[in-house]
Amino acid sequence: MRRFNSHTQKHAALGPRDRWAQKQAGGLYGVLILGVVGAFAFAYLGGLVAPNWRVEFSFAGFICGAVVYGLLAARLDRSSSKDEYAQGNSRTEEEVRQALADIKAREK
């Protein structure tokens, strides 16, 4: 008899997922999805004008869709910075020294 939870136990033993790999996979899927949507849109619109050139229009549409995704991703990445200094939450030099002094006082 086969155990149904064997895959769950196997994946739990592997540990946490790699966030960098997940982010890169999300970027790849985004480029592919928006590229395919762009390819279909350009193929349809190009087919109305020149039916014999649908493949060429779809290729150009895929490239345009991928570029649009890259531009959108760059804009979103710029707007959501995780840097304290960029968000205006940075500490002054005096606050850092006070925090270090507090940590050293707790250690003694």
Secondary structure, 3 states (H helix, E strand, C coil): CCCCCHHHHHHHHHCCCCHHHHHHHHHHHHHHHHHHHHHHHHHHHHHHHCHHHHHHHHHHHHHHHHHHHHHHHHHHHHHCCCCHHHHCCCCCHHHHHHHHHHHHHHHC
